[in-house]
Amino acid sequence: MRRRRYQKGSLKKRCGKWIGQWWEEGRRRNRALGPVSSMTKSKAREALDQIIGALPGNQPDRTEEFLFGPFVTEVYYPFYKRKWKYSTAMNNVNRVDTHLVSEYSQRPLAGFTRDELQDLLDRKAVKLSFSVVAHLRWDLKQIFDMAVAEGLIPRNPASLLFVPRGAKRMERRAMNIKEVQVCFAVLDQRERLIAKLAILAGMRPGEIFALRWKRLTATYAEISERVYKGRFDTPKTSQSFRKAALTEGLLAEIEEWRGISIDRSPGALVFPSEKLVTPLSRDNIFRRSIAPRLAAVGLPWVNFQVMRRTHSSLMNALGVEGKLVADQLGHSLDVNQNVYTQTSVGLRQEAVQKLESALQIA
């Protein structure tokens, strides 16, 4: 992580006690720091740090040059992985490794300037989407915030960075009612049911493919599990734990699918792979069985995110209260209104026409 290394020691649990270990005068030393029942790991670490810090020659020079890459992989990742969900960690690590660590691995943390980092975002904005560049800006701020907190640099060179105006924003499209009808019409039974759970019930793909028969009731699907790249996990956020209401027609199609399913036991997956005990792959089923059918009818731009956005947008167009839609989707009202809901030009024209009519009446 740095040009010279100072020992940090290690902690172990032994016989109900925290045991600190370190090297001193060429020999391994051990000391009981306190009982596990009444001493937290962080307190035990503090006690061990005090012991090691007092050793001759073990007071690190904080002005020493730390390198960006090793700092990210040895300090930043281990700490934040304790907070991130598995899917978040995979995405964040891949993004930071690809766009930041690969470029700055051997650069000293103290050698970065604000303008240099802004130049990096400017270059990335030429090829990457607004969303990715915005995430990189946040990554840089968080990494250097941690370096400041560790006392490795005096200030954060990324604190004033901004996403360049030229960054490409992806169009957030949503299907209209006719396009949804076409979507349902061209899909086979299994794929149509998956699409309806996304569009009618507003479920995320990870929630759909983690769904088990015991989670389905006569009125709703209990969302308490999701799957990401074959790994089961809890839902994305605390708001994602919910009871997603199901329509009568959707419930009828679920029962039809149950009738031809091989394993209908309570703990069985509603959409299993051929092995039955593992879920269908979201990417495989969409690429092989859904996308080609949609492309053939002029809907190549539709994906699972578009389906959820369609749910929010059509519900808004039908006058459904925003809070109800947000609760159904499993996120905040702000996200529902500002990210997922898209309004058509027709609805906006009706709104401004109402304004003009009101002014004329007045």
C-alpha positions as CSV (number, residue, x, y, z in Angstrom):
1,M,0.0,0.0,0.0
2,R,2.9,2.3,0.7
3,R,6.6,2.4,0.0
4,R,7.4,1.1,3.5
5,R,5.1,-1.0,5.7
6,Y,4.6,-0.8,9.4
7,Q,3.1,-3.8,11.3
8,K,-0.5,-3.6,12.3
9,G,-0.7,-6.8,14.2
10,S,-3.6,-9.2,14.2
11,L,-6.6,-10.1,16.3
12,K,-7.9,-13.5,17.1
13,K,-10.7,-14.9,19.3
14,R,-9.4,-17.6,21.7
15,C,-11.2,-19.1,24.7
16,G,-13.7,-16.2,24.8
17,K,-11.0,-13.5,24.7
18,W,-9.5,-11.1,22.2
19,I,-5.9,-12.0,21.6
20,G,-3.6,-9.5,20.1
21,Q,-0.5,-10.7,18.1
22,W,2.5,-8.8,16.9
23,W,6.2,-9.1,16.2
24,E,8.8,-7.7,18.6
25,E,12.5,-8.2,18.4
26,G,12.1,-11.0,15.9
27,R,9.6,-13.0,18.0
28,R,5.9,-13.4,17.9
29,R,4.2,-11.8,20.9
30,N,0.6,-12.4,22.2
31,R,-1.5,-10.7,24.8
32,A,-5.1,-11.1,26.0
33,L,-6.9,-7.8,25.5
34,G,-10.2,-8.5,27.0
35,P,-13.3,-10.7,27.0
36,V,-15.2,-11.0,23.7
37,S,-18.5,-10.7,25.6
38,S,-17.8,-7.2,26.8
39,M,-15.2,-5.8,24.4
40,T,-16.1,-5.0,20.8
41,K,-13.6,-5.8,18.0
42,S,-13.0,-2.1,17.4
43,K,-12.1,-1.6,21.0
44,A,-9.8,-4.6,20.9
45,R,-8.2,-3.1,17.8
46,E,-7.7,0.2,19.6
47,A,-6.0,-1.6,22.5
48,L,-3.7,-3.5,20.1
49,D,-2.9,-0.3,18.2
50,Q,-1.8,1.3,21.4
51,I,0.6,-1.6,22.2
52,I,2.1,-1.7,18.7
53,G,2.3,2.1,18.4
54,A,4.6,2.2,21.4
55,L,7.1,-0.2,19.9
56,P,10.4,1.4,18.8
57,G,10.5,2.2,15.1
58,N,6.8,1.5,14.6
59,Q,5.5,5.1,14.4
60,P,4.7,5.6,10.6
61,D,5.4,8.9,8.9
62,R,1.9,10.0,7.7
63,T,3.5,12.2,5.1
64,E,4.8,9.0,3.4
65,E,3.5,8.5,-0.1
66,F,0.6,6.1,-0.3
67,L,-0.3,4.7,-3.8
68,F,-3.8,5.0,-5.3
69,G,-4.2,1.4,-6.5
70,P,-3.1,-0.4,-3.3
71,F,-5.0,2.1,-1.1
72,V,-8.2,1.3,-3.1
73,T,-7.8,-2.5,-3.0
74,E,-6.4,-2.8,0.6
75,V,-8.2,-0.1,2.5
76,Y,-11.2,1.3,0.5
77,Y,-12.7,-1.9,-0.8
78,P,-12.4,-4.0,2.4
79,F,-14.2,-1.2,4.4
80,Y,-17.0,-0.4,2.0
81,K,-17.7,-4.1,1.1
82,R,-19.0,-4.4,4.7
83,K,-21.7,-2.0,3.7
84,W,-22.4,-2.8,0.0
85,K,-24.6,-5.6,-1.1
86,Y,-23.1,-8.3,-3.3
87,S,-24.5,-6.8,-6.5
88,T,-23.4,-3.3,-5.5
89,A,-19.9,-4.5,-4.7
90,M,-19.6,-6.3,-8.0
91,N,-20.6,-3.2,-10.0
92,N,-18.6,-0.7,-7.9
93,V,-15.4,-2.8,-7.9
94,N,-15.6,-3.4,-11.7
95,R,-16.2,0.3,-12.4
96,V,-13.4,1.6,-10.2
97,D,-10.9,-1.1,-11.3
98,T,-11.7,-0.5,-15.0
99,H,-11.7,3.3,-15.1
100,L,-9.6,4.4,-12.1
101,V,-7.3,1.8,-10.7
102,S,-6.1,0.7,-14.2
103,E,-5.1,4.3,-14.9
104,Y,-3.7,5.5,-11.6
105,S,-2.6,2.4,-9.7
106,Q,1.0,3.5,-9.0
107,R,0.2,7.2,-8.5
108,P,0.8,8.6,-5.0
109,L,-2.5,9.8,-3.4
110,A,-0.9,13.1,-2.5
111,G,-0.1,13.8,-6.1
112,F,-3.6,14.4,-7.5
113,T,-5.0,17.8,-8.4
114,R,-8.6,18.9,-8.9
115,D,-8.0,19.9,-12.5
116,E,-6.4,16.6,-13.4
117,L,-9.4,14.6,-12.0
118,Q,-11.8,16.9,-13.8
119,D,-9.9,16.3,-17.0
120,L,-10.3,12.6,-16.4
121,L,-14.1,13.0,-16.1
122,D,-14.1,15.1,-19.3
123,R,-12.3,12.4,-21.2
124,K,-14.6,9.7,-19.8
125,A,-17.7,11.7,-20.8
126,V,-16.8,11.4,-24.5
127,K,-17.5,7.7,-24.5
128,L,-19.4,6.9,-21.4
129,S,-23.0,7.7,-20.3
130,F,-23.9,10.4,-17.9
131,S,-24.8,7.8,-15.3
132,V,-21.4,6.1,-15.4
133,V,-19.5,9.4,-15.3
134,A,-21.6,10.5,-12.3
135,H,-20.8,7.3,-10.5
136,L,-17.1,7.8,-11.2
137,R,-17.3,11.3,-9.8
138,W,-18.8,9.9,-6.6
139,D,-16.2,7.1,-6.5
140,L,-13.4,9.6,-6.6
141,K,-14.9,11.8,-3.9
142,Q,-15.5,8.8,-1.6
143,I,-12.0,7.4,-2.1
144,F,-10.3,10.7,-1.4
145,D,-12.7,11.4,1.5
146,M,-11.4,8.2,3.1
147,A,-7.8,9.2,2.4
148,V,-8.4,12.5,4.2
149,A,-10.1,10.7,7.1
150,E,-7.0,8.4,7.4
151,G,-4.8,11.5,7.5
152,L,-2.9,10.5,4.4
153,I,-3.7,13.7,2.4
154,P,-4.6,17.1,3.8
155,R,-7.6,17.8,1.5
156,N,-9.9,16.1,-1.0
157,P,-9.0,17.0,-4.6
158,A,-12.3,15.5,-5.8
159,S,-14.7,17.5,-3.7
160,L,-15.6,20.1,-6.4
161,L,-15.7,17.7,-9.4
162,F,-18.8,17.9,-11.6
163,V,-20.2,15.7,-14.4
164,P,-19.3,17.4,-17.8
165,R,-22.2,19.0,-19.7
166,G,-21.4,16.9,-22.7
167,A,-22.0,13.6,-21.0
168,K,-24.5,11.6,-22.9
169,R,-27.8,11.0,-21.0
170,M,-29.6,7.9,-22.1
171,E,-33.2,8.4,-23.1
172,R,-35.5,7.0,-20.4
173,R,-38.2,5.4,-22.6
174,A,-41.4,3.8,-21.5
175,M,-43.9,1.8,-23.5
176,N,-47.4,3.1,-24.2
177,I,-50.5,0.9,-23.8
178,K,-50.4,-0.4,-27.4
179,E,-46.8,-1.3,-27.2
180,V,-47.4,-3.2,-23.9
181,Q,-50.2,-5.1,-25.6
182,V,-47.9,-6.0,-28.5
183,C,-45.2,-7.1,-26.0
184,F,-47.5,-9.5,-24.2
185,A,-48.9,-10.9,-27.5
186,V,-45.6,-12.0,-29.0
187,L,-44.2,-13.8,-25.9
188,D,-44.7,-17.4,-24.9
189,Q,-46.4,-18.4,-21.7
190,R,-43.4,-18.3,-19.4
191,E,-41.8,-15.2,-20.8
192,R,-45.2,-13.4,-20.9
193,L,-45.7,-14.1,-17.2
194,I,-42.2,-12.8,-16.4
195,A,-43.0,-9.6,-18.4
196,K,-46.3,-9.2,-16.7
197,L,-44.8,-9.4,-13.3
198,A,-42.4,-6.6,-14.4
199,I,-45.0,-4.4,-16.1
200,L,-48.2,-5.1,-14.2
201,A,-46.7,-5.8,-10.7
202,G,-43.6,-3.5,-11.1
203,M,-41.2,-6.2,-9.9
204,R,-37.5,-6.1,-10.4
205,P,-36.0,-9.0,-12.5
206,G,-34.0,-10.2,-9.5
207,E,-37.2,-10.3,-7.4
208,I,-39.0,-12.2,-10.2
209,F,-36.4,-14.9,-10.6
210,A,-36.0,-15.4,-6.8
211,L,-39.8,-15.8,-6.4
212,R,-40.9,-19.0,-4.7
213,W,-44.3,-20.5,-4.6
214,K,-44.7,-20.0,-0.9
215,R,-44.3,-16.2,-1.4
216,L,-47.4,-16.0,-3.6
217,T,-50.8,-15.4,-2.0
218,A,-54.3,-14.8,-3.3
219,T,-53.6,-11.0,-3.6
220,Y,-49.9,-10.3,-3.5
221,A,-46.3,-11.5,-3.9
222,E,-44.2,-11.2,-0.8
223,I,-40.9,-9.7,-1.8
224,S,-38.2,-10.8,0.7
225,E,-35.6,-12.3,-1.5
226,R,-33.8,-11.5,-4.8
227,V,-31.1,-13.1,-6.9
228,Y,-28.2,-11.5,-8.7
229,K,-25.9,-13.6,-11.0
230,G,-27.1,-16.8,-9.4
231,R,-26.6,-15.6,-5.9
232,F,-29.5,-15.1,-3.5
233,D,-29.6,-12.0,-1.3
234,T,-32.1,-9.8,0.5
235,P,-33.9,-7.1,-1.5
236,K,-32.1,-4.0,-2.7
237,T,-33.3,-1.6,0.0
238,S,-35.4,-1.7,3.1
239,Q,-38.3,-0.2,1.0
240,S,-37.9,-3.2,-1.3
241,F,-39.2,-5.6,1.3
242,R,-42.9,-5.3,0.4
243,K,-46.1,-7.0,-0.6
244,A,-46.4,-6.4,-4.4
245,A,-50.1,-6.4,-5.3
246,L,-51.2,-8.8,-8.1
247,T,-54.1,-8.3,-10.5
248,E,-56.8,-10.9,-11.0
249,G,-55.7,-11.7,-14.5
250,L,-52.0,-12.1,-13.4
251,L,-53.1,-14.4,-10.6
252,A,-55.0,-16.5,-13.0
253,E,-51.9,-16.8,-15.3
254,I,-49.7,-17.7,-12.3
255,E,-52.1,-20.6,-11.5
256,E,-51.9,-21.8,-15.1
257,W,-48.1,-21.8,-14.8
258,R,-48.3,-23.6,-11.5
259,G,-50.4,-26.3,-13.1
260,I,-47.6,-27.2,-15.6
261,S,-44.6,-26.6,-13.3
262,I,-42.6,-29.7,-12.3
263,D,-41.9,-28.7,-8.7
264,R,-44.8,-26.9,-7.0
265,S,-43.6,-27.4,-3.4
266,P,-43.7,-24.2,-1.2
267,G,-39.9,-23.6,-1.3
268,A,-39.6,-24.3,-5.0
269,L,-38.7,-21.5,-7.4
270,V,-41.5,-20.2,-9.7
271,F,-39.0,-19.9,-12.6
272,P,-36.3,-22.5,-12.1
273,S,-33.6,-23.5,-14.5
274,E,-33.4,-27.0,-16.0
275,K,-31.7,-28.1,-12.7
276,L,-34.8,-27.0,-10.8
277,V,-32.9,-25.9,-7.7
278,T,-31.2,-22.9,-9.4
279,P,-33.1,-19.9,-10.9
280,L,-33.3,-18.9,-14.5
281,S,-30.6,-16.6,-15.6
282,R,-32.1,-13.1,-16.2
283,D,-29.6,-12.3,-19.0
284,N,-30.0,-15.6,-20.7
285,I,-33.7,-15.7,-20.7
286,F,-34.0,-12.1,-22.0
287,R,-31.3,-12.5,-24.7
288,R,-32.6,-15.8,-26.0
289,S,-36.3,-15.8,-25.5
290,I,-37.6,-12.2,-25.0
291,A,-35.4,-9.7,-26.9
292,P,-35.6,-11.4,-30.3
293,R,-39.4,-11.5,-30.1
294,L,-39.6,-7.8,-29.1
295,A,-37.1,-6.8,-31.8
296,A,-39.2,-8.5,-34.4
297,V,-42.2,-6.2,-33.5
298,G,-40.3,-3.0,-33.3
299,L,-39.4,-3.0,-29.6
300,P,-35.7,-3.7,-29.6
301,W,-35.2,-0.9,-27.0
302,V,-37.3,-2.6,-24.3
303,N,-35.5,-4.3,-21.4
304,F,-36.5,-5.0,-17.8
305,Q,-35.8,-1.5,-16.6
306,V,-38.0,-0.1,-19.4
307,M,-40.8,-2.5,-18.2
308,R,-40.6,-1.2,-14.6
309,R,-40.5,2.4,-15.9
310,T,-43.6,1.6,-18.0
311,H,-45.4,0.4,-14.9
312,S,-44.7,3.7,-13.1
313,S,-45.5,5.9,-16.2
314,L,-48.7,4.2,-17.1
315,M,-49.9,4.2,-13.5
316,N,-49.2,8.0,-13.4
317,A,-51.1,8.5,-16.7
318,L,-54.1,6.7,-15.2
319,G,-54.1,9.0,-12.2
320,V,-52.8,6.6,-9.6
321,E,-51.4,8.3,-6.5
322,G,-47.6,8.5,-6.6
323,K,-47.2,7.1,-3.1
324,L,-49.1,3.9,-4.1
325,V,-46.9,3.5,-7.2
326,A,-43.7,4.0,-5.2
327,D,-44.8,1.4,-2.5
328,Q,-45.7,-1.1,-5.3
329,L,-42.3,-0.6,-6.9
330,G,-40.4,-0.7,-3.6
331,H,-38.6,2.7,-3.7
332,S,-39.1,6.3,-2.5
333,L,-41.7,8.7,-3.8
334,D,-38.9,11.0,-5.0
335,V,-37.2,8.2,-7.1
336,N,-40.6,7.2,-8.5
337,Q,-41.5,10.7,-9.6
338,N,-38.1,11.9,-10.8
339,V,-36.5,8.8,-12.2
340,Y,-39.1,6.1,-13.2
341,T,-42.2,8.1,-14.2
342,Q,-42.2,9.5,-17.7
343,T,-45.0,11.7,-18.9
344,S,-46.2,11.7,-22.5
345,V,-46.4,14.8,-24.6
346,G,-50.1,14.2,-24.9
347,L,-50.6,14.4,-21.2
348,R,-48.5,17.5,-20.9
349,Q,-50.4,19.1,-23.7
350,E,-53.7,18.4,-21.9
351,A,-52.2,20.0,-18.8
352,V,-51.1,23.2,-20.4
353,Q,-54.4,23.4,-22.2
354,K,-56.1,23.3,-18.9
355,L,-54.0,26.2,-17.7
356,E,-54.8,28.2,-20.8
357,S,-58.5,27.5,-20.4
358,A,-58.4,28.5,-16.8
359,L,-56.7,31.8,-17.7
360,Q,-59.3,32.6,-20.3
361,I,-62.1,31.9,-17.8
362,A,-60.5,34.2,-15.3
